[in-house]
Amino acid sequence: ANSWGVDQTDLSELLLTRQFSKQIGDRDAARPKTSRTREKVLAAALEVFSAKGFHGTTVDEIAERAGLGKGTVYRHFHSKKGLFSELIRLKVTELESTVRGAIDPRADVLEIIETYLRIYFAFFDRNRDLYKVLIQEQSDFGAEVKALYIGNILKRVPLLKRKIFLAARKGHLKQMDFHTVFYGVMGFIDGVMQKWLASEGEYSLADEIPTIIETIFYGFVNRQPPTLSAEQNPV
């Protein structure tokens, strides 16, 4: 970090993110990504994994849903696990690409957070089956999926950290431990999304944004509760 003239924490996060990107889908990553057949297999796999879970799904069922032979599936993916890993990797990369094109580094920190939330929720509004798969497979693939999932989000962390540092120095934000707040906010958002998933996605995740923004920016407790009137005061 000293020889490159960069912040040690930022460098650590960069190296960690690179390591995350190597943990899933290495063997399949070298294969062509533009094949229509490959896309059909991935789309069919997402539908079947969402409906039956990873262990309840067979390659035969994926092939049948895609309208292809089992051998064709294996020509594109070396195993069911390889197919699952590649599906997650591609979807997370899709989310990252969307964020990269939409985040303006000149915006203030609150604008960046709100923009990211809108992109994040719009993505899962379109990919409810993907989020369902992520939740279903936490016990077996939790570490791998979170490595990509959180690692993808961490790519935006150095920018956010700089913005938060500047805002805190100017007195606009409180001085608080960044990572504690980051993981706490992500846990809160994940809980909101699980509530949405439990409703079978009967409403748009975007409907939750005003409440989330109000909560993470300003909290939900009034610092100075309104004074009770004489009629309301039991004393």
BELHUTA-V973932 format. One line per field, one symbol per residue. phi: phi as a letter, one per 40 degrees, with the letter a starting at -180 (. if undefined). Layout:
phi->???
This chain:
phi->.cccgbcccccccccccccdcccbgdcccccdbbccccccccccccccdccbgcccbbccccccccgbcdcccccbbcacccccccdccccccccccccdcbccccccccccccccdccdccccdcbccccccdccccccbdccccdcccdccccccdccccccdcccccgcbccbcccccdcccccccccccccccccggcbcdccccdccdccccbgbbccbddcccdccccc
